[in-house]
Amino acid sequence: MQSLPLRRRGIAVDAVSHACFGLVGGDVHTRDGVVTEHHRDRPLSERESRRWVETAERAKEVLASAAEPAPEPAPGLDPEEGGG
């Protein structure tokens, strides 16, 4: 029996407005064989669930720039001042 690819995706959603910022991480992988040892008996690095942690870590990296203040608009291009 052939394994189907598994997909993990991470999307960013604003906690206040619930606006979706979009895809911030994910991966596709295929299982190699059959795992006989229970997941509780294996270190996280050998579990499929580590991919959820990895996706969250990638999302943190992607969203780090979103936490920074936006750059100031160029003079004359600020719509609030009648420009642009």
N, C-alpha and C positions, 0 to 999 in steps of 0.2 A: 504494500500500500504506500503510495507516494504522499508525502506531506504537502499541504498547501502552504503558501507563504503567509506568514502572520504579519499584520501591520499594526504599528503603534503610532498614534498621532497625538500631538499636543497643540491645543489652540489657546489663545489668550483672550480672555473676556474681562471687560472692566467690571470690577466688583460693585460699583455704584450705578452706572448707567446700563450695565449688561450689554454694552456694545461689543461686538466681536472684532478683535484686532486681526485675527487670522491665524494661519499655521505658524507655529514657532519651533517645531521640532517633530521628529518621528523617524521611524526606520521600518525596514521590511527584512524579515529573516525567515529561514526554513529550519525546522528542527532537524538535528542530526541524530537519527536512530531513536531508540526508546530509552528514556531515563527510568532506571529501576529504583534509585534511592529517593526517598521522600524529600520534598523540597525543604522541610524543616531541618533535615540532617545535612544539607549542603550549604556552603557559604553563599552569601548574596551574589558574589561574582560568578557563580555557576548556575544561578537560577534565571528563568525567563523573566521573573518579576523585576530583575535589575534593570530591564529595559524601560520600565516606567520611571525609575529613578534617573536613568540617563536622559530620558526625554525631558524630565523636569529640569535637570541641570542645564541642558541645551537651551531650554526656554528662558531660564534665568540669564544666560549669556546674551541671547537675542534681545531680551527686553531690557537689559541694563541701560542701553542708550535711551530708551523711552522714559526712564526715570530722571534723566538729565533735563534741565530746562531747555526749552526750544530757543534757537538763536534769534536774536533781534532781527526784524525785517530791515531791509536796506532802506535808507531815507527815500521818501517819496513813494514807497511801495506798500506802506501800511494801509490796508483798506479802512481801518478805523479813523485814519486821518484824511480820508478822501482820496488816497492814492491807489494805484494798482488796479 
